[in-house]
């Protein structure tokens, strides 16, 4: 059982990295292009060309993280920042729920409560709260659908 938990953890890490590799090149190109365009148009480029801004944008951590909380160089990439956080929490919750043998629907519900609490106390931005909340609600709905299909004997029906 311990081996399978370690294997599930490694598999989750591999799947998370695979997801990042799918959209990270696009996000990097979008941020670089927008940085160049904004630099040409800006009268003061110090806000764009500082270490914090560059790290936050090129590592997709500018939405939902207290130290890096700012608008992105390329504003639509906030979605990718939130999506990265959602996938990270998804695979972490999947590993913990398998390890503790607790249905992950409870953890997804806890994520909704946590996101609401963090937003209520101004620790995360509204866009991050909405993204994590919607992602978690979607996971709960999918989990309930799978549970209903499994009970009805239609598990493989799509």
Residue, then its C-alpha position, 0 to 999 in steps of 0.5 A: x500500500x505504501x508503494x502505491x501511495x508513493x507511485x500515486x504521488x509521483x504520477x500526480x507530479x508527472x501529470x502536473x508537469x505535463x499540464x505545465x509543459x502544455x501551456x507554459x510555452x504559450x504563456x511565456x511567448x504571450x508575456x514576452x510579446x506583451x512586455x516588448x509592446x508595453x515597453x515600446x509604448x510606456x513612458x516609464x518602463x521601471x514597473x515592467x522591468x523589475x525582478x519581482x514583475x518579471x519573476x511573477x509573470x514568467x513563473x505564472x505566480x502573479x495572481x493569488x500569491x500575496x507577495x506577487x499579487x499584481x496585474x500581469x504584464x499580459x492580463x489574460x494570463x491570470x487565468x493560467x496562474x489560477x489554473x496552475x494553482x488549481x491543478x497543483x491543488x487537484x493533484x495534492x488533494x488527490x494524493x492526500x485523499x488516496x493516502x487517507x482513504x477519504x473521498x476527495x469530494x470532501x477535500x474539494x468542498x474544503x477548497x471552496x470554503x478555504x477559497x471563500x475564507x481567504x477572499x473574505x479576509x482579503x488574502x486572495x484576489x476575487x479572480x483567484x477566489x472565483x477560479x478556485x471556487x469554480x474549479x472545485x465546484x466542477x470537481x464535485x459535480x464530476x465526482x457526483x456524476x461518476x458516483x451516480x454512474x458507478x451505482x447505476x452500472x453505467x460507469x463507462x458511459x460518457 
